[in-house]
Amino acid sequence: MSHKAYMIGAGIGNLASAIYLIRDGKWAGDDITIMGLDMHGANDGESAATFQNQYGYTELSNDRGFLNRGGRMLNEETYENIWDVLGSVPSLDNPDKSVTQEILDFDHAHPTHDIARLIDSTGGIRDKGDELDYKHMQFDNKDRYLLTKLMTLPESKERELDDISIEQWFEDSPHMFTTNFWYMWQTTFAFKPSLSAMELRRYMNRMILEFSRINTLAGVTRSPYNQYESIIMPMRNHLTAQGVKFVNELKVTEFEFKDTAMRDEIVVTGLKYENVRTGETGSIEVDEDDLVFDTNGSITDSSSIGDLDTAIVEDMRYAPSALLWKQATEHFYDLGHPDKFFGDRAQSEWMSFTVTNNTHDLINEISRITKQEPGNALNTIIDSDAMLSLVVHHQPHYHAQKENEAVFWGYFLFPRKNGDFVDKQVMEMTGRDMLIETLGHLERLDTTGALAAKRDQILSTVVNVLPAYMPYASSLFNRRAVGDRPLVVPKHSKNLAFISQFAEIPFDMVFTEQYSVRCAQIAVYHFLGIDDDKLTKMHHYEKDPKVLAKAAVTMFR
């Protein structure tokens, strides 16, 4: 009798787990079942109509246009595992290429070079109207000392950062939060001052190569289309061809565990489930030799969606994927603390919106004001009280996007704050309100007045604006202590692994595709008895003298 694998959650981590089992473990695809509430995990990107039909957002009165709740930045140099996995997956658009090759070829042909990373209300690029001036980090000596002290803290002493926020670490130098560096850092990676200093330390070390070029985001690797169509769909198609079974709209509600003599020994023997559309319940019997891979938390859980003239209604549910993790912690003592990540929305919430127009007029105006073509990463308007950032994608961003249509995306890091041009909390804004708020900022930046003169005409081209509130978007950065995340394969676990941004891997950084795929490889290799030295090699740029020298120069730039 062959072993079976049951994967809870259909995000990139479990898709990668299946690929590792088949490719490196020589498993048959039909021995693997992937169960998901949706078809993409956090890597979404589709028409509003598809999103509504598949995932039950029935409150949408306007289902036209496209939706991305978020976008994932890729990185060629430090995403070692994802390039390895995607190297085994054929592209859907170019079957003679792997997805890795397709993405890297596209990125090399369309390299990112952001010349308007920060913009202020004077109508110029931060600061002094000089488009290159914001390359200066603006640190003072106290900032440099505290940042260097954080970066050089040995991994063995990470416990010294237990439950310490970034603002606590820099409490003797609040100047840090007024610097170009901080404006760029917090909006590139969605960090807030209230979030974890431990995670900032990990990011600064793992992404040290990007520190010297954060002002242009030259290290951002872009996929040809949104990540669902460029990455998730090819992975699902590849696995389906291998015989892997996908079960959609299924929520696993409870683990059943073996009652063993060793009370800390973890053996999953069953999975209770509910079909979220039909309400049907049941259970799956799990053999002791079968494997269970659980997505123990998702940053897009409990999202709320609005539309052009409909504000979101906040979904107050505890994150569904974390509820299962929480149930496991009630049985075993060493599985972390879900409430640290899902019990305080004030730390983790932010709000995005996706704009679809039926002409290119608005994105052309944004290009004129920012002095760059679509596809050149992220523009942050630093005078926005709610911290508004915009991303104008390389067009088209969706396969179904018509030639005349244009799509761009934005997000507010502080959704409980009021707009500067619309006197409402961002949380209470309709999609139209968010677009008017955006236009207000852009018009203030446009010294020619041309955008303001075209406002009515541009508003008439709007197909839809879809707000998306995500209460747990930055929850993986919440203040935490060592031990608050479970190990990928917990001690004494015989067949359960956690594959998510909420499992613990030493050194690596969360909020990345790399992290989820690394979890997958660690779990699969552990259960298959493949030596750790066979794991994909990770770069350690924080030990490279040339990279460190560049970082030191940047500190004083």
C-alpha positions in Angstrom: 0.0 0.0 0.0 1.5 3.3 -1.0 1.8 6.3 1.3 -0.5 9.3 1.0 0.1 13.0 1.5 -2.7 15.4 2.5 -2.0 19.0 2.0 -4.2 21.6 3.8 -4.1 24.8 1.8 -3.5 25.3 -1.9 -0.8 28.1 -1.7 2.6 28.0 -3.1 4.1 26.2 -0.1 2.0 23.1 -0.5 2.3 23.1 -4.3 6.0 23.1 -3.8 5.7 20.3 -1.3 4.0 18.2 -3.9 6.7 19.0 -6.5 9.4 18.0 -4.1 7.6 14.7 -3.2 7.3 13.8 -6.9 10.6 15.1 -8.2 12.9 14.2 -5.3 10.9 11.6 -3.5 9.7 9.7 -6.7 6.2 9.7 -5.4 3.2 9.1 -7.6 1.1 12.2 -8.1 -2.1 10.4 -7.4 -1.0 9.7 -3.9 -1.1 13.4 -3.1 -4.3 15.4 -2.3 -4.3 19.2 -2.0 -7.3 20.7 -0.2 -7.9 24.5 -0.3 -10.4 27.1 0.4 -9.4 28.7 -2.8 -7.2 28.0 -5.8 -4.3 30.3 -5.2 -3.4 31.0 -1.5 -2.1 34.6 -1.1 -1.0 34.7 -4.8 -4.3 35.9 -6.3 -4.9 37.8 -9.5 -8.0 37.4 -11.5 -11.2 39.1 -12.8 -13.5 40.4 -10.2 -16.3 38.2 -11.6 -14.1 35.1 -11.1 -13.1 36.1 -7.6 -16.8 36.7 -6.7 -18.0 33.5 -8.2 -15.4 31.2 -6.8 -14.9 32.7 -3.4 -18.4 33.9 -2.4 -17.9 37.6 -2.2 -21.6 38.2 -2.9 -21.6 41.8 -1.6 -20.0 43.0 -4.9 -22.5 45.0 -6.9 -19.9 45.6 -9.6 -18.0 42.5 -10.7 -16.2 44.1 -13.7 -12.4 44.7 -13.8 -9.6 42.9 -12.1 -8.4 42.3 -8.6 -5.1 41.7 -6.8 -5.3 41.8 -3.0 -1.5 42.1 -3.0 1.6 41.5 -5.1 4.7 39.5 -4.3 8.1 40.9 -5.0 10.6 38.3 -6.3 14.3 38.4 -6.0 16.8 36.7 -8.3 19.7 36.5 -5.9 18.1 35.3 -2.7 15.0 33.2 -3.7 17.1 30.1 -4.2 14.4 27.5 -3.5 11.7 29.1 -5.7 13.9 29.2 -8.7 14.8 25.5 -8.1 11.2 24.4 -7.9 9.9 26.6 -10.7 12.8 25.3 -12.8 10.9 22.0 -12.8 7.6 23.5 -14.0 6.8 24.2 -17.6 5.5 27.7 -18.5 1.9 27.7 -19.7 2.6 30.4 -22.3 6.0 29.0 -23.4 6.0 25.3 -22.8 9.6 24.9 -24.0 10.7 27.1 -21.1 10.5 26.5 -17.4 8.7 29.1 -15.3 12.0 30.1 -13.8 13.5 30.8 -17.2 10.3 32.6 -18.4 10.3 35.0 -15.4 14.1 35.7 -15.5 14.0 36.3 -19.2 11.1 38.7 -18.8 12.8 40.5 -15.9 16.1 40.8 -17.7 14.2 42.3 -20.7 12.3 44.7 -18.4 14.6 45.5 -15.6 13.2 47.5 -12.7 14.6 51.0 -12.2 12.5 53.2 -10.0 13.3 56.9 -10.2 10.3 58.1 -8.2 10.4 55.8 -5.2 9.5 58.6 -2.8 7.4 61.7 -3.7 6.5 64.6 -1.5 3.9 67.4 -1.7 6.3 69.9 -3.3 5.6 68.2 -6.6 9.1 66.9 -6.7 10.9 63.6 -6.0 12.0 63.5 -2.4 13.8 65.8 -1.6 14.7 69.2 -3.1 13.0 68.2 -6.4 16.1 66.3 -7.4 15.0 62.9 -8.7 18.2 61.2 -7.5 18.4 62.9 -4.1 16.3 60.3 -2.2 19.2 57.9 -2.7 20.5 59.5 0.6 19.5 57.3 3.5 19.5 60.4 5.9 20.8 58.5 8.9 22.4 60.3 11.8 25.1 58.6 13.9 22.6 57.2 16.5 20.5 55.7 13.7 23.6 54.0 12.2 24.7 52.7 15.6 21.4 51.1 16.5 20.8 49.7 13.0 24.3 48.2 12.9 23.9 46.8 16.4 20.7 45.1 15.4 22.1 43.7 12.2 25.2 42.3 13.9 23.4 40.7 16.8 24.3 37.0 16.7 21.6 34.5 15.8 22.3 32.8 19.1 21.2 36.0 20.9 18.0 36.5 19.0 16.0 36.0 22.2 17.2 39.4 23.3 14.6 40.7 20.8 11.7 38.7 22.2 8.5 40.9 21.8 10.6 44.0 21.1 9.1 46.4 18.5 11.1 48.4 16.0 10.1 51.6 17.7 11.3 50.2 21.0 14.6 49.3 19.5 15.0 52.9 18.2 13.4 54.6 21.1 16.6 56.6 21.7 16.6 57.7 18.1 13.1 58.5 16.8 14.8 60.4 14.0 15.1 57.0 12.2 11.4 57.1 11.4 11.8 60.4 9.5 14.6 59.1 7.1 14.4 58.3 3.4 15.5 54.8 4.4 12.5 54.2 6.7 9.9 55.6 4.2 11.3 53.2 1.6 11.8 50.3 3.9 8.4 50.3 5.6 6.5 50.6 2.3 8.6 48.2 0.3 8.2 45.4 2.9 5.0 46.6 4.7 6.8 47.1 8.1 5.3 49.4 10.7 7.2 50.8 13.7 5.0 48.7 16.0 6.2 45.4 14.4 9.0 43.0 15.3 12.6 44.2 15.6 13.5 40.5 15.3 12.0 40.4 11.8 13.7 43.6 10.9 17.1 42.1 11.9 16.4 39.0 9.7 15.4 41.2 6.7 18.4 43.4 7.0 20.8 40.5 7.0 19.0 38.4 4.3 18.4 41.4 2.0 21.7 43.2 2.7 22.4 42.9 -1.1 19.3 45.1 -1.7 20.2 47.7 0.9 22.4 49.7 -1.4 19.8 49.8 -4.2 16.6 50.1 -2.3 16.0 53.5 -3.8 15.6 52.1 -7.3 14.3 48.6 -6.3 16.7 47.3 -9.0 16.6 43.9 -7.1 12.9 43.4 -7.7 12.3 40.5 -10.1 9.0 40.7 -12.0 6.9 38.0 -13.5 5.2 38.6 -17.0 1.7 38.6 -15.5 0.3 38.6 -11.9 1.8 35.8 -9.8 -1.4 33.7 -9.9 -1.2 33.4 -13.7 2.6 33.3 -14.0 3.4 31.0 -11.0 0.4 29.3 -9.4 -1.5 28.3 -12.5 1.6 26.6 -14.1 2.3 24.8 -10.8 -1.3 23.5 -10.6 -1.3 22.5 -14.2 2.0 20.6 -13.8 0.8 18.8 -10.7 -2.6 17.9 -12.3 -0.7 16.4 -15.2 1.2 14.3 -12.6 -2.1 13.0 -11.2 -2.2 15.2 -8.1 -5.8 15.6 -6.8 -7.1 19.1 -6.0 -10.2 19.5 -3.8 -11.4 23.1 -3.7 -13.7 24.8 -1.2 -12.7 22.4 1.6 -11.9 23.6 5.1 -10.2 21.2 7.4 -11.6 22.0 10.9 -9.9 19.6 13.2 -6.9 17.3 13.5 -7.5 13.9 15.0 -4.4 12.6 16.9 -3.3 9.2 18.0 -3.3 8.7 21.8 0.2 7.6 22.3 2.2 6.4 25.3 4.6 9.3 24.7 2.2 12.2 25.2 4.3 14.6 23.1 4.5 12.3 20.1 2.5 13.8 17.2 0.7 11.4 15.0 -2.3 12.6 12.9 -4.9 9.9 12.3 -7.7 11.9 10.8 -8.9 15.2 9.4 -12.4 16.5 10.0 -13.6 18.9 7.2 -16.4 21.1 6.0 -17.3 22.1 2.5 -17.6 25.9 2.7 -20.2 26.1 -0.1 -22.5 23.1 0.7 -21.9 22.8 4.4 -21.3 19.1 4.1 -19.0 17.7 6.8 -17.0 14.5 7.0 -13.6 13.1 7.9 -10.6 11.7 6.2 -8.8 8.7 7.7 -5.0 9.3 7.8 -2.7 6.3 8.2 0.3 6.7 10.5 2.6 6.4 7.5 0.8 9.1 5.6 2.0 12.7 5.6 0.0 15.9 6.5 1.2 19.3 5.4 -0.7 22.2 7.0 -0.7 25.9 6.0 -0.9 27.1 9.6 -1.9 30.7 8.8 -2.4 33.0 5.8 -2.0 36.7 5.4 -5.1 36.9 3.2 -7.5 35.2 5.7 -10.7 37.0 6.6 -10.2 39.5 3.8 -13.1 41.9 2.9 -13.7 43.1 -0.6 -15.6 46.2 -1.8 -16.2 47.8 -5.2 -16.5 51.1 -7.0 -19.4 52.3 -4.9 -19.4 49.8 -2.0 -17.1 50.0 1.0 -15.8 46.9 2.6 -17.6 45.3 5.6 -14.9 44.1 8.0 -14.8 40.3 8.4 -14.2 39.8 12.2 -13.5 36.1 12.0 -10.3 34.7 13.5 -8.1 33.6 10.6 -9.6 30.2 9.5 -6.2 28.6 8.6 -4.8 29.6 12.1 -7.8 28.1 13.9 -6.6 24.6 12.9 -3.1 25.5 14.2 -4.7 26.7 17.4 -6.6 23.4 17.8 -3.3 21.6 17.5 -1.7 23.7 20.2 -4.5 22.6 22.5 -3.1 19.0 22.3 0.7 19.7 22.2 2.8 22.2 24.2 5.5 23.0 21.7 3.6 24.3 18.6 3.8 28.1 19.1 1.2 30.7 19.9 -1.2 31.7 17.1 -2.7 34.6 19.0 0.7 36.4 18.7 0.0 36.7 15.0 -3.8 36.7 14.7 -4.9 38.3 17.9 -4.0 42.0 17.2 -5.2 43.5 13.9 -3.8 46.9 14.8 -0.3 45.5 14.2 -1.0 43.7 11.0 -3.9 45.3 9.0 -3.6 47.2 5.7 -5.7 47.9 2.7 -5.2 47.6 -1.0 -7.2 48.6 -4.1 -7.1 47.6 -7.7 -8.1 50.1 -10.4 -9.3 49.1 -13.9 -9.8 51.8 -16.6 -11.0 51.3 -20.2 -8.3 53.7 -21.5 -4.6 54.2 -20.8 -5.1 57.9 -20.0 -4.7 57.6 -16.2 -1.6 55.4 -16.2 -0.1 57.6 -18.8 -0.6 60.6 -16.5 1.0 58.7 -13.6 3.9 57.9 -15.9 4.3 61.6 -16.8 4.2 62.7 -13.2 6.6 60.0 -11.9 8.8 60.2 -15.0 8.8 56.5 -15.5 7.1 53.8 -17.5 4.7 51.3 -16.1 6.4 48.4 -14.4 9.0 50.3 -12.5 8.0 49.2 -9.1 6.6 51.3 -6.2 5.9 55.0 -5.7 5.2 56.1 -2.1 3.5 59.5 -1.4 5.2 60.3 1.9 2.8 63.1 2.8 -0.2 60.8 2.7 -1.3 60.4 6.3 -2.5 56.8 5.7 0.8 56.2 3.7 -0.4 55.6 0.2 1.8 53.7 -2.3 1.1 53.0 -6.0 2.2 50.2 -8.4 1.6 50.7 -12.1 2.1 47.2 -13.5 3.7 46.4 -16.8 0.7 46.1 -19.1 -1.1 43.8 -19.5 -1.1 42.4 -16.0 -3.8 39.8 -16.7 -4.2 37.5 -19.7 -7.9 38.5 -20.0 -7.1 42.2 -19.9 -8.3 43.9 -23.1 -5.9 46.0 -25.2 -7.6 49.2 -24.3 -7.7 48.4 -20.6 -5.2 49.6 -18.0 -4.8 48.3 -14.4 -2.8 49.5 -11.4 -2.7 48.8 -7.7 -2.2 50.7 -4.5 -2.2 50.2 -0.8 -2.7 52.2 2.4 -0.4 51.0 5.2 -2.6 52.7 7.9 -6.3 52.0 7.0 -7.7 53.5 10.3 -6.4 56.9 9.3 -8.4 59.5 7.4 -7.7 60.4 3.8 -6.1 63.8 3.0 -8.7 64.5 0.2 -11.6 62.3 1.2 -12.6 63.0 4.8 -13.2 59.4 5.8 -11.2 56.6 7.4 -9.7 54.6 4.6 -11.5 51.6 6.0 -14.8 53.4 5.2 -14.0 54.4 1.7 -15.6 53.0 -1.5 -13.4 52.3 -4.4 -14.4 55.6 -5.9 -13.3 57.4 -2.8 -9.9 55.7 -2.9 -9.4 56.7 -6.5 -10.4 60.3 -5.7 -8.0 60.3 -2.8 -5.3 59.0 -5.2 -6.1 61.7 -7.8 -5.9 64.3 -5.1 -2.3 63.4 -4.3 -1.3 63.0 -7.9 -2.8 66.4 -8.8 -0.9 68.0 -5.9 2.3 66.5 -7.4 1.5 67.7 -10.9 2.7 71.2 -11.2 1.4 71.5 -14.7 -2.3 71.2 -13.7 -2.9 68.8 -16.6 -4.2 66.0 -14.5 -6.7 68.2 -12.7 -8.0 69.4 -16.0 -8.6 65.8 -17.1 -10.2 64.6 -13.9 -13.8 64.3 -15.1 -12.7 62.6 -18.3 -10.5 60.2 -16.4 -13.2 59.3 -13.9 -15.5 58.5 -16.9 -13.1 55.8 -18.0 -13.2 53.9 -14.7 -14.4 50.3 -15.0 -14.1 49.4 -11.3 -12.0 50.0 -8.2 -11.9 47.1 -5.8 -10.8 47.8 -2.2 -9.4 44.8 -0.3 -9.1 45.0 3.5 -6.6 42.4 4.9 -6.6 42.3 8.7 -3.6 40.0 8.8 -1.5 41.3 5.9 1.6 42.0 8.0 0.8 39.5 10.8 3.9 37.5 10.0 5.9 40.6 11.2 4.0 40.9 14.5 6.0 41.3 17.7 7.0 37.8 18.7 9.3 35.7 20.8 11.5 32.8 20.0 9.1 29.8 20.1 6.0 31.6 19.0 6.3 29.9 15.6 6.3 26.1 15.4 9.2 24.3 13.8 8.4 23.2 10.2 8.5 19.6 11.5 7.8 19.8 15.2 9.8 17.7 17.6 8.4 14.3 18.0 6.1 14.7 14.9 5.8 11.5 13.0 3.7 12.8 10.1 2.7 16.5 10.6 4.5 19.5 9.1 3.7 23.2 8.9 4.2 24.9 5.6 3.7 28.6 5.8 5.0 32.0 6.8 4.2 31.1 10.4 6.6 28.1 10.7 10.1 28.7 12.0 13.2 28.5 9.8 16.4 29.9 11.2 17.9 33.0 9.4 15.4 33.2 6.6 12.9 36.0 6.2 9.1 35.7 6.1 6.7 37.5 3.6 8.5 35.8 0.7 7.8 33.0 -1.8 11.2 31.8 -0.8 10.2 31.1 2.8 7.1 29.0 2.0 9.0 26.9 -0.6 12.0 26.5 1.8 9.5 25.1 4.4 8.3 22.6 1.8 11.7 21.3 1.0 12.7 21.0 4.7 9.5 19.0 5.5 9.7 16.7 2.5 13.4 16.0 2.9 12.9 15.3 6.7 10.1 12.8 6.1 11.9 11.1 3.2 15.1 10.8 5.1 17.1 13.0 2.6 20.1 14.5 4.3 20.0 18.2 5.2 23.1 18.8 3.2 21.1 18.1 0.1 18.8 21.2 0.8 19.1 23.9 -1.8 22.1 26.1 -0.8 21.2 29.6 0.4 23.4 32.6 -0.1 24.9 34.5 2.8 25.5 37.9 1.4 25.7 39.2 5.0 29.1 37.5 5.1 30.4 38.8 1.7 33.0 41.5 2.3 32.2 43.3 -0.9 28.4 43.5 -0.1 29.2 44.6 3.4 31.5 47.3 2.1 28.7 48.6 -0.2 26.3 48.5 2.8 28.7 50.6 4.9 29.0 53.2 2.2 25.2 53.3 1.9 24.9 53.9 5.6 26.8 57.2 5.1 25.2 58.1 1.7 
